[in-house]
Amino acid sequence: MSDTEKAPAPAPVAVSSAEADLTKYKTAADIVHQVTKKLIELSVEGAKLIDLCVEGDKLIEQGTGAVYNKPVKGVKVSKGLAFPTSISVNNAVAHFSPLASDPQSEQVLAKDDVVKIQLGAHIDGFAAISAETIVVGATPEHPATGRRADVIKAAWHAAELAMRTIKVGNKNWNVTEAVGKIAASWDCKPVEGMLSCQQTQNVIDGKKRIILNPSEAQKRDFETATFAEGEVYGMDVLISSGEDGKARLEESRTTIYQRDSTITYQLKMKNSRAVFSEVQKKAGAFPFNIRSLEDEKRSRMGLQEAVQHNLVKPYEVIYTAAGTFVAGFHFTIALLPGGPSLITHPPIWYKPELLKTDRELEDEELKAILARNLRESKKSKKKKAKTEGGEEEAKDE
């Protein structure tokens, strides 16, 4: 019997297999946390955005390269980038990661810039993706103020509320509504149509999805989903200081793409086939930056046919209106039998003293939800059960 025929694992290993998967998620999250920490240190006035993106990707590869190096049943464990480093500034919503040949590769950070840092790593296809927002040069003595402070506070609170709303039995619309409601407390809006998805091994854009600030058409067509035990979600909270949260394409060139494994098509051009083959080999199912491919120019041309036939999808760089700011926080969360568990680490930079705003959350119901622990302790569960039991007895009497 060959090694490959021995592959199927016996059924009793199921529980420990789930634990092993969670460990892979957490290992990837630890690497992402360390890299984000480094990028925050480097995000100072005058830093080039392209340098930060290149450094982030390099550190992720180094971090994942140092773990899980023992083959499993003779097979190497796949690992690496789950989302290329992107540094999106002010009204750029996400996915900004320029190539050296792009005109915007010279862009540098300036004092008071609102900077969104996003990146992800995976171990064996189990991905931890994280994003947070900082303000260049802000200190407790000289905090960020005005709309910069409003939008970051709104986004942070929205992410905290989303964490507590993604729980077994709740629906995706509960999250949509909660994020919209809390953003309004700072006179902000979620960016229209932004999606967050269920994750599984080698999949970061699963079928169950959450939408923020949907248009009327999106409200009609979007599928309702109920959160279930054992699921993992990547939640992307993007909030705009603008009136409507609408975003549009500008001149930035797309550099991040992802293979769509549900589409099959035989590419006609030799160069397209060569580039697509390189993508499959280097990135697998995960998003990649053209920068990671051998020849930038040839790759850009080769991807055109693949994009045209939906074999590869672009992560476009979109912008809200000039003069507005977008703040974002992305976290990965698992719905475990014992309750929700945050896979990624909490934001590193965010501290209330770094942001000075005239607005604060006044909704008592939302404040009560935010005051709760993400996961109920066994003691409070027992207390709750006791109270409910007491109420039932009272009713019976």
N, C-alpha and C positions, 0 to 999 in steps of 0.2 A: 504493500500500500504506500503511495507516495505521500510526501509531506502535505501537499495541497489537499489530498483527500481526507487528511486527519483534521482539517481546519475547524469544522463545526464544533463548538464547545458544548459540553453536556449541560442540560437544563438547570440543574441545581446551582450553577455558578451565577445565575441571574442577579442576585442581590449584590454580591461582591463586584460584579461587572458594573453595576450602576455606581457603586462607590468609587471604582477605578476611574470611571468616566468623569465623575465629579472632581476627583483629584487632578485629572488632566485639565479640566476647566480652570480649577484654582491655580494650578502651576502656571498656566498661560496668563491668568489675571495678575499673579505676582510679578511676572516679567513686564507686563504692560504698566503696572504701577511704578516699577523702578525706572522704566524708560520715560514715562510721563514726568516723573520727578526731575529727571535730568533735563528734559526739554523745557520745563518751567524755569529752571535755573538759567538756561541759555536764552530764554525769551526776554531779552533786554533791548533797550533802545539801540537801533543800528544793526540788529541781527538780521541776516538775510533769510527770508522764508524758505528758499530752496535748501539752504544749508541745514535748517532745522528738520526739514522733511527727510533729507538724505541721512542725517544723523539718526533720526528716529528709526528709520527702516533698518539701518546698519545695526543698531543696538538690539532691535527685536530679533534679527537673524542671529546675532551673537548669543542672546539670552536663550533662545529656543535651541540653538546649536549645542548648548552645554548640558541639556537634559534629555532624558529618554533615548539614550544612545544604544541601548541593548536591544537587538532585534527580538521581536516577538514571533515565535514559531518560524524563525528564519526570515521574517519580513521586517524591513526597516520601518520605524514609526515615522510617519510624515509629520512635519511641523514647520512653523515659520510664520509669515505675515498672514493675518486673517483680514486685516484692512490696512492699506498703506497709510503712512503718516500724512495727515493733511493739516495745514495751518491756515485757517480762514479768518480774515480780519474784518472787524466792524460790520458792514452790511453784507459781506459775503456769507452765505448760509453755511456751506460745507464743501468738502472735496477739493479744496484748493491745494495743489501740490505740483508746482510748475516743473517743466523740463528746462535744462540749460539753454536750449534753443528758443524757448518762449520769450517774447518781449517782457513778460512780467516776472522773469526770473531774477531781475534786479531789485524787486520790491523788498524793502526793509521795514522792520518794526519801528514805530514812532511812539513817543511818550503818550500815554492815555489810550492807546489802541486797545480795543476789545478783541481778544484773541481766543479763538476756539482751537483746541489741540485734540485731534482724534487719531486713534491708532488701535490696532488689534493684533493679537497673536493666537495661534492655535497649536494644540498638541494632539496629534492623531485625529485631526478634524474637529476637535472640540474647542470652539472659539470664545475668547473673552475680548470684547470690544469696549472701549471706554473713551469718553470725551469729557473735557471740562473747559471752563472759560476763565480767563485771567484778564487783568488790566495792567498793561505795561507801566511800571513805575509806581503803582499804587502802594501805599504803606499805611499803617494805622495813624501816623501823624498827618499824612496827606492822602486820605482815602479817595476813591473814585466817587463822583457825585452825579447828580442830574439823571439823565436818561440811561447813561452807562450803568449806574448803580441800580436803577429801577429794573432794567431788563435782566441783569444777572441775578438779582434777588428773586425776581419772578420765576426765572428758569430753575434756580436751585430749589425753591419751594415746590415748583411744579414736579420736578424730578422726585423729590421726597414723597409727595402725595401720590405720584404714579406708582412708586414702589409699594405703597400701602394699599393700592387699589388693584394691582395685578395679583389677585389671589383666587384660589380655587372657588369656582361657582360664580365669580363675577364675570361680566361681559366686557368686550373691548370698548363698547360705547361708554361704559362707566369711566374708563380712563380718559377718553376723548373729552367728556363733560368736565371731569375733575381738573384736567390741565387747563382747559379754556376758562373755567371759573376762577382758578387761582391766578392766572396771568392777568385777568381783568382787575385784580386787586392793586396791581401796579400800573394800570392803564396800558397794558401790553396785550399782544395777540400771539397765539402760536402760529408758526409759519404754515401757510395753507398747504394741505395735502401731504404733509410729511408722514412717512410710514415707519412703523416699528414692527418687527416680525418675530415669529417663533423660530427657534434654532434647534437643529438636531445635528448629528455628526455630519460634517462636510456641507451643512446647509445653514446659511445665515438669513435667508429670505424665505422662510417656510410659509405654509398656507394660511395659518392663523395670523391675522395682522391687526394693528391698531393704527388709526388715522387721526391726525391732529387737524383742527380747524378745516373740516371738509367743505367743499363747495356744495351747492344744492344737488348737482349731478352726482357727486361722490357720495353724498348722503343716501341717495336713492339706490346706487349700484353697489355700495360697499357691503360685504358679507359680515353678518353678525357672528361672533365667535365667543365661546365660553371657555374660560381658563380651566385647565384640568391638572390634577396631580401628576408630577413627573415631567412637566413641560419646562422648557427654558425659553426665555425671551430676551431679546436685545432691544432695550427701550431708548429711543432717540427723542429727547425733549429739546425742541428748538423754538425759541421765543423771540419775537421781534418787537422793537419799541414803536414800530409803525402802526398806523390806524387799522389796517386790514390784514396784515401778515402775508400779503401777496408777494411772490418773488418771480423774477424773470431772468432769462439768459442775457449775458452781456458779452464782452469780447474775450473773456478767459477761455482758453482752449481746454477741452476735456483731456485728462491724462490718466484717469482711473477707470478701469473697465472690469467686467466680470463675465465669465463664460456662463451661458444659460444651459444647464444640463438637460432641460426638458425639450430643447429644440435640436432637430437633426437636419443637416443640409450639406450637400456635397459642394464644397467651394470649388469654383472654376479656375481661379488664377493660382499659378504655382507659388507665387510669393505669399498669397493669402493662406494657402495650405501650410506653408513652412512656418509662418508667424503663428497660426492657430495651434500648430503642433507644439511650438515652443511655449505658448501660453498654457496648454494642458500639462506639459511637463513641469513648468516652473511654479504655476499658481494653483493648478488643479481646479477646485470648485470656488476658490476664494478670489476676491477682487485683487487687482494688480495695477501697478503703475507702469506706463510704457517705459519709464526709466530703467525698470528691471530687465527689459528685453535687450538682446544683443545690439541691435542697430535701430536707433530711434526713428530715423527717417523711413527706413524700410518697414518697420513695425507699424508706424502710423498709416502708411499706405496699405499695408497688408490687412489691417484691422477694418478698413472701410467696407470691404465686401462682407466680412463677418458681422459687422454692425447692421449693415443693410438687410441681411437675412436673419437678424435677431439671434445669431449664434453667440454673440457677445453684446452685453448691454453697457451703455455708458453711464458713469456717475457724473452728471453734468454739474458745473459750477454755476449756481444761481445766486441772484442778489435781490435783497429788498430795496426799497426806494433809497436814493442818495440821502445822507444825513441821518438815516436810522441805524440802529445797532441790532445785531442778533447775538443772543447768548445760547449756548447749548451744553447739555449734560447728557452723556450716554452711559447706560449701565447694563450689565448682564445679570439676570436674576433667574433662580431656579425655584420651582414650586415643589418643594420636598414634602414627604409625609408629615414631618414635624412642623411644617409651615414654610413661608417664603424665605429664601436665603440668597443674600447678595453675593454673586460670584466675584464681580469686580470690586475694587476698593473704593471707599468714599473719596470725593474730590480732595485734592491736596491743598490747593491754593485758597479755596473759599473760606473766609472767616468774616463774620458780620462787621468787625471793626475796619475791614478794608473797603467797605461800601457805606456811603452816607446818603440816605434817602429820606424824603419827607413822608413817604407812604409806608405803611406797615399793614400786615394782614389783620383784618378786623372780624372776619367771618368766624364766629365761635365754633361752628360745626367743623370747619376745616382745621381750625387750631387744635381741636380735640383729637382729630385723626392724626395730625402731625405729631402730637405729643405721645402717641402710642409707640411702643417698640415695633419694629418690623415683624418680629415673631413673638407671639404671646408666650410668656413663661408658663411652665407646668402649673405653678402656684395660681396664677391668675385664671388659667383654664378651669382648674378645680373650683375656684371661687365662683366663677361664672356659672358652672354647672350646678353648684350648690344653690346659688341665687335663683336660677331658672327652676330648679327642683322645688324650692320654697314657694315660688310663685304658683307652680302647678298645684301644690298642696292647698295653698290658700284658695285657689279657684275651686278645687274639689269640695272644700268645706262650704 
